Amino acid sequence: MKKKVFVAIATVLALIVMYFVGSGFMKNTSAIINDYRVSADGKEITLNIGVASSIGYIRDVKVRQQYGGKLYLDCYSAFGGLNGGIGAKESFTFELNDDTTILAIYRNSNAYEEVLVKAEDGSWQCVK
């Protein structure tokens, strides 16, 4: 009897840990850019990223690909479950290639949405 209770408790604890830790490895599809700054030399961009939904935080943003003038970014949820904020950050800085003219964020399965575009005069503008 004690063995069955121990196994049941261990299973429940393992599921809880997997939920809180596993959430931090999921891509967040509701990430939005609240603000951005481009360095004076145009070689770096700093993004302040939040979420459009009422729950969740961003823990990390990784460059998926920077090719053909496009910078593709994947945003990952914070640890701690649906509304967990463990490891949450808002500001992320990325290097820009000379030919980068479009910045896109992951939205759903293999689909990225363009969020910033570089104008001909070299300034960056939000895509509406």
NORDA-V577288 format. One record per helix or strand of 3 or more residues. SS is the DSSP state (hx for helix, st for strand). FROM is the first residue (numbers start at 1). LEN is the number of residues. Records with the same first field share a line. If there is no record, write none. Layout:
SS=FROM-LEN + FROM-LEN
This chain:
hx=2-24
st=31-8 + 44-8 + 58-10 + 70-8 + 91-5 + 102-7 + 111-8 + 124-3
